[in-house]
Amino acid sequence: MSLEVVRGKPSNEPYERLVEALREVITLIVDERMAEKVGAVVEAEVARIQPPRRWATVAQAASFLGIGQAAVRARIKRGQLEARTLDGRIYIDMEAHDRRLDELLP
């Protein structure tokens, strides 16, 4: 008989060890799952906010600007976006776009 039982306090030591072991296992599982989910969200956000290259295709410019490809082509036609054609593909000068924004929005 243990000293705790004699004093009127039953020993909960095996139960407490089990609870602590379960707590550690659950924490590890949650940490792994959260790391996977957070990692994917962070990667997506970094990819979304990375500064564009100087020259972007119509699709890339549309994605970055949050508009459709037809709207990009319309802005090129109106002279609001500078673009060049190479081998039949249209490339937009994103640095020129940024400079134009800096001029318009002090």
KOLDRENZA-420557 format. One record per residue: z, y, x of N, C-alpha, C, O in turn; residue in three letters. Coordinates in steps of 0.2 Angstrom, whole numbers, plus 5000, padded with zeros to 4 digits. Atoms other than C-alpha are relative to their C-alpha. Example, Ala and Ser with C-alpha at 12.3 -4.5 7.8 and 13.67 -1.06 7.14 Angstrom:
<atoms>
500049945004503949785062500050065004500350055009ALA
499949944996503649955068500350054996500450114999SER
</atoms>
This chain:
<atoms>
500049945004500050005000500050065004500450065009MET
500149944996499550175007500650054998500950054993SER
499549955001500750325009499950044994500450064991LEU
500249965006499850424996500249974993500550004989GLU
499850035006500150294983500850004999501050004994VAL
499350005001501950284987500350074998500850074994VAL
499849935001502150474986499750024993499950074990ARG
500249995007501250464969499350035000499150054995GLY
500749985000499550524975499549955002499549935008LYS
500450054998498250394975499450035005499250095004PRO
500449984995497050404989499350004997499049964994SER
500749995002495250474985499650005006499050025005ASN
500450004994494650455003499349974999498850005001GLU
500750035001493250334999499550044996499050054997PRO
500449965005492650434984499850065004499250085003TYR
500249944996492750594995499549995005499050035006GLU
500550024995491750515009499349994996498850014999ARG
500650015004490450454996499750074997499150084998LEU
500249945002490350624988499750045006499150075005VAL
500349974994490050705005499449985002498950015004GLU
500650034998488750585010499450014995498950034997ALA
500549985006487850614993499850075001499250095000LEU
500249934999487950794996499550025005499150065005ARG
500549994994487150785013499349984998498850015000GLU
500750035001485750675007499650054995499050064996VAL
500449965005485350784992499850075003499350095002ILE
500149934996485450945003499349995004498950035004THR
500650014996484150865015499449994995498850024997LEU
500650005005482950815000499850064998499250084998ILE
500249935003483050984992499750045006499250085005VAL
500349964995482751065009499349985002498950035003ASP
500750024998481250965013499550024994499050044996GLU
500449985006480550994995499850075000499350104999ARG
500149935000480851174996499650035006499150075005MET
500449994994480051185014499349994998498950035000ALA
500650025002478551105007499750054996499150084997GLU
500249955005478351224992500050075003499550105002LYS
500049944997478851375002499550015005499150065005VAL
500650004995477651335016499450014997499050055000GLY
500650005004476251315004499950074997499350104998ALA
500049935002476651484996499950055005499550105004VAL
500049954995476851575012499350005003499050055004VAL
500750014997475151505019499550044995499150074998GLU
500549975005474251555003500150085000499650125000ALA
499949935000475051735004499750035006499450085006GLU
500249984994474651755022499250005000498950055002VAL
500750005001472851705019499750054996499250084997ALA
500249955005472751825004500050075003499650115002ARG
499949934997473351975014499850015007499950075009ILE
500349984993472551955031499550055000499150054995GLN
500549945000471552105036499349975000499249925004PRO
500650025000469752075033499750015007499850055010PRO
500449994994468552055047499650074999499550094993ARG
500449945001467452205050499449994995499350034990ARG
500550015005465952125041500249944996500449894998TRP
499950055005466152025025499449994996499050034995ALA
500650015005464951935014500250034993500850054992THR
499949985007464751984996500649974997501150004994VAL
499550045003465951844991500750025003501250034999ALA
499449994996467251885004500350074998500850084997GLN
499849935002467252075000500250004992500750044991ALA
499850005007467352034981500749985000501150004996ALA
499350035000468851924984500550055003501150065000SER
499549954997469752054995500150064996500650094995PHE
499949945005469352204983500249984993500450034990LEU
499750025007469852104968499550014994499750034989GLY
500549985005468152134959499549945001499549905005ILE
500550055000466652024955499450025005499450075008GLY
500550004996465151994966499550054998499250095002GLN
500549955003464052094954500250075001499850125003ALA
499749934999465252244956499950025007499850085009ALA
500149984993465152234975499250025001499150075004VAL
500749984999463252234974499850074997499450114999ARG
500149935003463252384962500350065004500050115005ALA
499749954995464452484974499550015006499450065008ARG
500549994994463152444988499450044998499250095001ILE
500649975003461752504977500250084999499750125000LYS
499849945001462752664973500250045006500350105006ARG
499849974994463152694991500750015001501050045006GLY
499250004999465052664989500249955005500849965008GLN
499850044995465052525001499449995005498849995003LEU
500550014995464052515017499849935001500349885002GLU
500250075000463052355019499449995005499050045005ALA
500650024996461752275031499849934998500249894995ARG
500350065001460652125028499849965006499549995010THR
500250044994460451985041499849934997500249904994LEU
500250065002459451835038500049994992500249934990ASP
499950015007459451865019500750004997500750004991GLY
499349995002461351885018500250075001500050105005ARG
499849935000462152045014500750005003501149965001ILE
499349994997463652095024500250074999499950125000TYR
499749945002464852235019500450025006500849985009ILE
499649984995465652345032500750024998500750084995ASP
499449995003467452335027500450065004500850095001MET
499749954996468052455041499850074997500150124997GLU
500349935003466852595033500450014994500550064992ALA
499749995006467652555017500750025001501050074997HIS
499349984999469452575024500050085002500450115000ASP
500049934998468952745032499850044994500150094993ARG
500249965006468152805015500750004996500850064993ARG
499350005003469852755007500550055003500850094999LEU
499549954996470852855020499850074999500250114998ASP
500249935001469753005017500150024993500350084991GLU
499949995007469852994998500850004998501050044993LEU
499350005002471752954997500450025006500649985011LEU
499749974994472653065010500749975000501149995005PRO
</atoms>
